[in-house]
Amino acid sequence: QVQLVESGGGLVQPGGSLRLACAASGSFFRVSTVGWERQAPGKERELVASITMSGTTNYADSAKGRFTISRDNAKNTVYLQMNNLKPEDTAVYYCRTYLKNYWGQGTQVTVSS
């Protein structure tokens, strides 16, 4: 059974930083494009960033310049470094694989003073 486990969410003040991690079981993870998506209350889920097997990245306009996605294939883990967080970044963040479409359970990020 493949599992994606997110961690690193929490409460942070505006301007602060968080680093999310998505750890996976299964060797397919290393060859899959992996994405971080988020869903805020009352809003549709949206892509934040994605990274291919070879490390090519893609960001939503709202994330450009503030968020960085990276992966460590030796650890089967994808990270999302989030800097200069804003209240509008508040959401549940999910990681997913584009290969086989697996999803994690989500981790809450709350940006508030």
VMD Tcl script that draws the C-alpha trace (Angstrom):
set ca {
  {0.00 0.00 0.00}
  {1.47 3.33 -1.04}
  {1.35 6.12 1.48}
  {2.13 9.80 1.22}
  {2.64 11.48 4.58}
  {2.82 15.26 4.84}
  {4.35 17.09 7.76}
  {5.54 20.53 8.72}
  {2.32 22.50 8.82}
  {1.34 24.75 11.67}
  {0.56 28.26 12.79}
  {2.90 31.02 11.70}
  {2.78 34.80 11.71}
  {2.66 36.78 8.47}
  {6.14 37.03 7.02}
  {7.19 33.77 8.63}
  {8.35 30.53 7.06}
  {7.41 26.88 7.09}
  {8.89 23.83 5.41}
  {6.49 21.10 4.40}
  {7.66 17.57 3.70}
  {5.96 14.76 1.81}
  {7.43 11.35 2.50}
  {6.39 8.40 0.38}
  {6.67 4.68 0.30}
  {7.16 3.00 -3.04}
  {9.92 3.35 -5.57}
  {7.55 4.78 -8.19}
  {7.66 8.06 -6.25}
  {11.15 8.72 -7.56}
  {9.98 8.68 -11.15}
  {6.77 10.58 -10.65}
  {6.10 14.26 -10.97}
  {4.97 15.36 -7.52}
  {2.87 18.37 -6.71}
  {1.75 20.40 -3.74}
  {-1.82 21.59 -3.87}
  {-3.84 23.52 -1.33}
  {-7.45 24.11 -0.47}
  {-8.67 27.03 1.57}
  {-12.14 27.07 3.19}
  {-14.79 27.80 0.61}
  {-12.33 27.71 -2.27}
  {-11.38 25.19 -4.88}
  {-8.20 23.18 -4.59}
  {-5.33 24.78 -6.49}
  {-1.86 23.79 -7.57}
  {0.92 25.51 -5.66}
  {4.01 23.90 -7.17}
  {5.18 20.74 -8.87}
  {8.48 19.05 -9.59}
  {9.35 16.43 -12.18}
  {11.57 13.41 -11.74}
  {14.48 15.36 -13.20}
  {13.87 18.40 -11.02}
  {12.03 20.74 -13.36}
  {9.77 22.94 -11.29}
  {6.53 24.79 -11.89}
  {4.89 27.35 -9.62}
  {1.57 29.10 -9.33}
  {1.90 32.85 -9.72}
  {1.00 33.26 -6.05}
  {3.97 31.08 -5.06}
  {6.65 32.46 -7.35}
  {9.47 34.14 -5.50}
  {8.28 32.92 -2.10}
  {7.99 29.12 -2.29}
  {10.56 26.56 -3.38}
  {9.79 22.95 -4.18}
  {12.57 20.38 -4.07}
  {13.02 16.65 -3.82}
  {15.42 14.17 -2.30}
  {14.94 10.95 -4.21}
  {17.26 9.05 -1.87}
  {14.80 9.81 0.92}
  {11.66 9.53 -1.22}
  {10.69 12.98 0.00}
  {9.51 16.19 -1.61}
  {9.73 19.50 0.23}
  {7.96 22.83 -0.03}
  {9.85 25.70 1.53}
  {7.45 28.58 2.10}
  {8.81 32.02 2.95}
  {7.16 35.38 3.50}
  {3.88 33.68 4.25}
  {0.69 35.68 3.95}
  {-2.75 35.17 5.52}
  {-4.07 34.16 2.10}
  {-1.70 31.18 2.16}
  {-3.85 29.67 4.91}
  {-5.11 26.31 3.64}
  {-4.76 22.58 3.91}
  {-1.75 21.56 1.83}
  {-1.69 18.22 0.08}
  {1.01 16.44 -1.83}
  {0.14 14.22 -4.72}
  {1.78 12.10 -7.35}
  {0.86 12.50 -10.98}
  {1.84 8.90 -11.59}
  {-0.92 6.72 -10.16}
  {-2.57 9.81 -8.60}
  {-1.83 9.17 -4.94}
  {-2.64 11.85 -2.35}
  {-1.55 12.52 1.17}
  {-3.89 13.30 4.05}
  {-3.04 16.99 4.09}
  {-1.38 19.31 6.57}
  {-2.90 22.54 7.86}
  {-1.04 25.80 7.35}
  {-2.43 28.82 9.16}
  {-0.91 32.26 8.72}
  {-2.21 34.67 11.31}
  {-1.03 37.24 13.80}
}
mol new
graphics top color blue
foreach p $ca { graphics top sphere $p radius 0.5 }
foreach p [lrange $ca 0 end-1] q [lrange $ca 1 end] { graphics top cylinder $p $q radius 0.2 }
display resetview
